[in-house]
Amino acid sequence: MSDSIIKTDVAIVGAGLVGLAAAVAFSKAGYEVVLVDEQADTSPLPKNDAAWDQRIYAISPNNAQWLADLGA
């Protein structure tokens, strides 16, 4: 574990859908963002990954629009 100090405007804990979307939104609004996740895997999913189930999230039309506006 590192004892270094990171100065930032916003710290988000959790790199799931909500944490990632919030990080993008804050960043686009001009804030310096740090995203913290214990098991963050930044590698992209293979296109035909059988483990990925796109049905795991149910979002409202307004949230879908917000995510589209973020470029998600």
N, C-alpha and C positions, 0 to 999 in steps of 0.2 A: 504494500500500500504506500502511496506517495504522500508526502507531507506538503506538497506544493499547493499554493493558493491560486485559484483561478478567479479573476474578476470578470463579472459579466452582468448584463442587465437582467436576464431571465435565465433561471435554471429549471429545466423540466426533467422530472424523474419518470422514466418509463418511455420506451421506444415503440409502443404499440401504435395502432392507428391514430388514437387521440393525441398521444405525445408527439408523434411525427408531424401531424397536421398542425398542432399548436406551434411547434418549432418553426415550421415553414411560415405560418402566419405572422409570428412575432418577428422573424427575420425579414420578411417582406415589408413589415411596418417600420423597419429601421433599427430594431433592437439587436444587441449582441446576445446570442443564445448559446447555452451549453445544454446538450442533451445527455442524460445519464441513464444507463441501463446496464444491469448486471450481466445480462446475456446477449447484448446487442450483436447481431450478425449483419454486417454491412454488405455481404456478398449478395448479388441479385439471385432471385430464384430462377432455376431453369424454366424455360417456357412450358415444358411438359412434366413438371414436377407433380407426381401423383399425390404427394403429401399436402399440396396446396389446395384448399377448398375455398373458393371465392364466395361461398354462401355463408360464411361465418359472421358476416356483418350485416345488420339491417339498419339502414339509415333513412332519415326522412328526406323528402324532396328538397327542403331548404338546406339540409346538411350536404346533400349531393351537389347542390349548386355552389355552396361554399367551397367544397373540395375541388370542384371544377374550376372555380375562380382562382384557387391556389395553384392550379396546374397539375393536380393529382390525377 
